[in-house]
Amino acid sequence: MIPGPTELILILLIVVVIFGAKRIPEIMGGVGKGIKSFKKSMEGEDEPETPQSLPPSSPGTPPAAQSQPPATGGEASKDKPGA
């Protein structure tokens, strides 16, 4: 059974409420690209896409600091004079 115009409008309103009006074109673009890719692969014209390289990390970023274990109460009392 094919939904009528009233049901289609109701479905569209629910989609707009869930995803928002700004995200719908992005979602439809992704669906279109997926369908196009699927059709190409079914026709046998599958060409490997060139992977996009990740941007290099900036040279000013320091390496991850090595964490030191927390000092215990016994070690802290050794540092205090008179303890």
Residue, then its C-alpha position, 0 to 999 in steps of 0.5 A: m500500500i502506497p502512502g497518500p499525500t497526507e501521510l507523506i506530509l506527516i512523515l516529512l514533518i517528523v523528519v524535519v523535527i528529528f533532524g532539523a531543516k539545516r541537516i536535511p540537505e546534508i543527509m540527502g547529499g550523502v544518500g545521493k553519493g551513496i546511491k551513485s557509488f552503488k550504481k558505479s560498483m554494480e556497473g563494474e566501473d569501480e575506480p579506487e578513490t584517492p584517500q585524503s591525507l590527514p593534516p600534519s600535526s603542528p610542530g609547536t605541539p608538545p609530545a604527550a607528558q608522561s604522568q608520574p604516580p602520585a606521592t604517598g603520605g610517607e614520602a611527603s613526611k620525609d620532605k618536611p623537617g622535624a617530621 
